[in-house]
């Protein structure tokens, strides 16, 4: 399904392959509708990706077409991954589309923390 001009879901993207067990990952949490695993190129001491198990290209696609159970379970998983970082704080980041830097065409949220992260976006020079 194409949503907001994004390409249709690619069943061979790396996250789809991880979900099928074709590529290993370091699991942090698994629920009926979500999988959380360590990012292979972490930007902070904690950098976990949380992905829905369904085939969703973006947040718009996920929010428009996922079931209420999938949505609730996914966001509870995001909260569970972030919970140990509550004291020092953490950032949730989801890139949607080319201009935002989305590298994998499967909706996912980065949970990043474990150190001071600085400003969210750098000011252009």
C-alpha angles and dihedrals in degrees: 000000000000116000126183093351095306117137120259117273113287109219090200097058115125095255092052088051091049090051090052090050094245093120122038124234136182100251118216098173138353126193132170092273106021142052124200122193140161116274111246090223103039119197093196138016088275116038114155128170118215115198133179114240091229125086102263123153098197145354089269090054092046095047093046100045112020119099120253088250092054093048094047093046093047095051091044087055090051088051093049092052091049097044096087089054096052096104096056096027134241142211130240114206131179120178116206120193137344099301091052092051100250103173101177118048093223119094111254141158124221115218105200128179148105095116140035106293101196125215118348095235130017116240111247115254 
